[in-house]
Amino acid sequence: MMSHAAYVFASYAVAAVTVAGLVFWVIGDGRARQRELKELEEAGIRRRSAEASGGAGR
């Protein structure tokens, strides 16, 4: 088993770095989309979903 230890540890390290990278990417992208939505709403552009929650049904 010791001959495979380096391979196993390297594989776990690569997987952990990949997952951490994806988590940071998703968090960063979500923050960027929230920032874009805020800028659009400040410019007067509203989401269509906001109309439906205001009681104006289809």
Secondary structure, DSSP 8 states (H G I E B T S, - for coil): -GGGHHHHHHHHHHHHHHHHHHHHHHHHHHHHHHHHHHHHHHTT---HHHHHHTT---
